[in-house]
Amino acid sequence: MFSMFSLRRRRRPVVVTLVLGLVLAACAGAADDAATDAAASPQDEVSEDALVSDDDTNDETTDGEASAETVTVTDTAAQTLEIDLPVERVAILDSGTADVLRALGVLDRLVGNHQAVVEDSFFAEIADVPAVATHSEISFEALAEAQPDLVISSTRAHGVVTDNEILAGLDIVDLKLSLRQPELMKQEVALLGQIFQVEERAQELIDFYDRWETEIAQRLEGVTDEERPRVFVEYHAGDYATGGPGSRFYEQVVLAGGNNLSVDIDGEVQVDPEWVAEQDPDVILREVSASTLGYDVTSTDEAEQVRDEIMSRPVIDATTAVRNGAVYLVPTNIYSRPAYIIGVLYLAKWLYPDRFDDLDPDEIHREYVETFHPGIEHQGIWAYPTDRS
């Protein structure tokens, strides 16, 4: 049905080979958020040696053909792909990708957008770029009309097989990333830096992550495992929805110095309130949507309602977290997205107020926006409750 749509022919590859070793485990399905992401679970591990130098560059051509280059990469879904350079036209099938593209300074190459990004005022400059995907479906016709050099999709959204088959039929290279898990984020940013030939800018973002992860770790020196607060993370797919190691919601707690109660849980699941009560968390963290906390939010009314609902639930109302009022909210955009480090900083300050008394996550968020989203004003309410709320 899609054969009527033709994209421009890919250029003949000349030998430039970069191997980026993101060696990952296979996906396992799980339910996504209320926006109806079809889920495929994130990967378990990745090689630390993500980049190999491009010593085999050769720009010579034969038969009068124009010079061309390619890069060979292995993505987060363990696909080995050959991508023509330079990548000048890109389409995204996952909303979180726009954050990194702007941070790398290549958002102007976007020719196929995600509907959630079209509707997000944080990305007003690309609101007119036609949407080719929603959280639940892809418009292959719109993709064909956009004629991208590259599509960046998700290891979670829209499935892993169907879109590959159709995109291959349209001669579109489909790069699958997570861009949700801290343990994969730096390697994926480095990979995008190589593909878009903006390695220095990618390293700046990686250095930002490293700087604040290191700062947190240094402030937590001497804290024993027994002293680390026990944290239950609930995400916005539903009451008691959580995720174990390798999910979008696990590693942030570890980075912030907590013990994640879901350590023995496989994938992303909905647990029973009795289980939460038995585990007796010291802290409950709820990941909420952008309508509750985020760039366009000017009131904490909705956040207060969500928090009050959690604290009034039967069964868990006697937990240490609820009794002490240690129930906190952060939005998806600073927790399980490329700005994850901001959510980690908020959580670290909630867990260890004395050790992080002089640290202001909102000011660090301002630095992040000013550095990696130039021209965008830092505004909104991004956490609740805080000293500012």
Summary of the structure (lengths in Angstrom):
residues: 389
radius of gyration: 21.5
end to end distance: 53.2
largest distance: 77.1
contacts: 1287
relative contact order: 0.12
helix: 34%
strand: 16%
